[in-house]
Amino acid sequence: MHEIAFPLLAGLVLVALAFDFLNGLHDAANSIATVVSTKLLKPVPAVLFAAGFNFAAYFLTILFPSLHKVAETIGKGLIDKDLVTPAVVFGALAGAMFWNVVTWLKGIPSSSSHALVGGIVGAGVAHAGFTGIQWTGLNKTLVAIVLSPVLGMALSMLIMLMSSWLFARARNKTAERSFRSLHLMSSAAYSISHGLNDAQKTMGVITVLLFSTGYLKGEFAVPHWVAIRAFFDHSGSYPHEVK
């Protein structure tokens, strides 16, 4: 256990929530890009739509606690949780936030998740060497980095071919009406899944910080207040994308 004064702990929690807010701000454009570019929704309604469904993911985690797997991987699946110190947490967050700002300013659609993973592993290795790496969790993440764009491209091509075949004889108005509804449904589903994934990163960071400093007793589990605050900050940053 690494002792730390409560004001410093509170400060680190605020830094983690700042990363969560920045992450949401960074990713807001991803969530609304398709519905805005196709003029299905105007920017402000699109942002509110995405933010609402991002936060709705919180209620799924209440119904299905097993959905906290991402938070567990971030908190204890990359670096041995017993080796995590407040300095490691700060280094990981600072590195990820720096990269988020750079990619945001440059307009690069980079993954905040992978930035945080790199920050955690880098800070952990700098603190305790390579022995502290949890290779099972890290390998799964590295495989996902490669598979996610490949699977996304393959599935999108398959869906495009199937929909083109199914609607080959449809009238323009019928196809337009159907695809507008389906587009909204897919956008809502994307926002929910995005909230489930991205808000949990901050949940995992704060939970391992509380665990390593002795403020979280017993087994490694995400406290309720951490979950709701992470979802609130991540979704609440979306409206700030629209000036």
Secondary structure, DSSP 8 states (H G I E B T S, - for coil): -----HHHHHHHHHHHHHHHHHHHHHHHHHHHHHHHHTTSS-HHHHHHHHHHHHHHHHHHHHH-GGGGHHHHIIIIISB-GGG--HHHHHHHHHHHHHHHHHHHHHT----HHHHHHHHHHHHHHHHH-GGGB-HHHHHHHHHHHHHHHHHHHHHHHHHHHHHHHHTTT--HHHHHHHHHHHHHHHHHHHHHHHHHHHHHHHHHHHHHHHHHTTSS-SS----HHHHHHHHHHHHHTGGGG--
